[in-house]
Amino acid sequence: MSLKDIAKLDDEELKKREQELRRHLYDLRVQVATDKVKDLSQFGKDKKDIARVLTLLRQRARAKAAAQPKS
């Protein structure tokens, strides 16, 4: 999933996407244990997608915090 696609999602959808990616990563690990995985490069792709989602969530949280007036 590209950064442009991820950026279009709202915060709740991003959190849901993160959970889906983590679940897929877990499923891949199980497939490796049972010798059923065909594409080992999917590990790196999923990890990078998780990092993209988390980065975007963190950026949005920081922007919201910066926009709020300090009292």
PyMOL commands that set and color helices and strands:
alter all, ss='L'
color gray80, all
select helices_A, chain A and resi 3-7+11-33+41-67
alter helices_A, ss='H'
color red, helices_A
deselect
rebuild
show_as cartoon
